[in-house]
Amino acid sequence: MFVIVGYIVVVASVLGGYALQGGHLAALFQPTELLIIGGAATGAFFVANDKKAIAATLAAIPGLFQTSRHTKSLYMELMSLMFELLSKVRKEGLMTIEGDVDEPHQSPIFTKYPRILHDHHLLEFMTDYLRLMVSGNMDAFQIENLMDNEIETHNEDAEIPIHTIQQMAEAMPAFGIVAAVVGVVHTMGSVGLPPAELGILIASALVGTFLGILIAYGFVGPLASLLKRKHHETVKMYQCVKVTLLASLNGYSPALAVEFGRKVISATERPSFVELDKHVRLVKAK
């Protein structure tokens, strides 16, 4: 939603300012310039990236136009799930959650938290390490090291579409210059035309530079920044699970382990100690 609003503001500001200066908006409508810039950028995108990078970028783009799902309520849901699982472990032993971990979609605990259940990557991350805890063959240090390596791999994969979009943004001004040069060449080949017509051709050529810069900094570049921000929000979920499970492995009670996880949540989404405590008490009462 905010992406669309931002785009509208960019277009309204640029075109509005141009119109207020007395410019004619029709002069900025140059389909051939857009064809050169967009076509060259798309071609370069396919040349510069392999199948994995192209697929990752195309898959990431739709999510940029959706509002963030990493809200305080989602973190409260995650904390409640972790508390329930760890409480069951503390009361009945690690082996009692083996069925929940192996088949979370049939688990009476996991099914109470559909938003976590539908996040395939987060669910897999959580259940994999709970499964390792159930096996009892790894200590907290080994699991922490493995978690760090997996999160690092996740970061590397997530950075692929960020880099590809950023590269496209950086290339747009150059392709705008290409479009402008092509227009200038066309103008120079038409020197026999009247000055008024030559002026129109020159203006059309300059629009290429204008469009390349506008598309780069007003449309494509901000998407890379937004995608990076969304990736950081996702990583916080993994870090929250990591810290909570490690605290439990180190002998802390479920309530304290969940509190450890709460502390790594970003301030804008982090529930207060009182809010989390009340939520945990409600879970206990069920």
C-alpha angles and dihedrals in degrees: 000000000000090000091059091045090050092050091051091051091049094050094042093049096048098041093038092052091047092050092048088056088058097259123151111241092207089067090065093056102095111152093180091056090051090048092054095046098041095040094048092047092049092048092049089049091058092044095050098047137056127225093273094053093045092050092046092050095048090047092050098050099073091054091058091069094054127084117253115275093198097098133148090261091056091052090048088053091050092048091049092051092049091047093051093049095046092045090054090049092050094048102037106017136258095283092064092072094051092099092047091051097045095047108021093164089063095039116114088216100048095042089063088067107052097169091059091042092055093052097089098188096046091045091051092048092052098044094045092059094040086054090053089050090052091052089058093208099112131064126220093263093055093047092048091052091049091048091051091051092049093048089049090052089049089052092051092051092047092050092060097079090039091058095043093052091045091051090053090051091051091050097050097079090050092051088048088057089049090054090048092050091050088052092049091050089052090049093049089052089056100052091131092069122100116274092251092058092044089053090056091050092050091048090051090051093052090052087070092065090044093052094045093054094041094050092046099050101024102042119009103032095054090054090063090052092048092048090052090052092050090050091054089053090053093049090054089063091055092047091050091054091044096052093044095051093045091051089052091049089053091058104262120144119257091255093052093042090055089048089055088054092048092059094064094054116106113263093243093059101027114115115223121254090254093049093050092044091053090048092050091049089054089052090050091051094055 
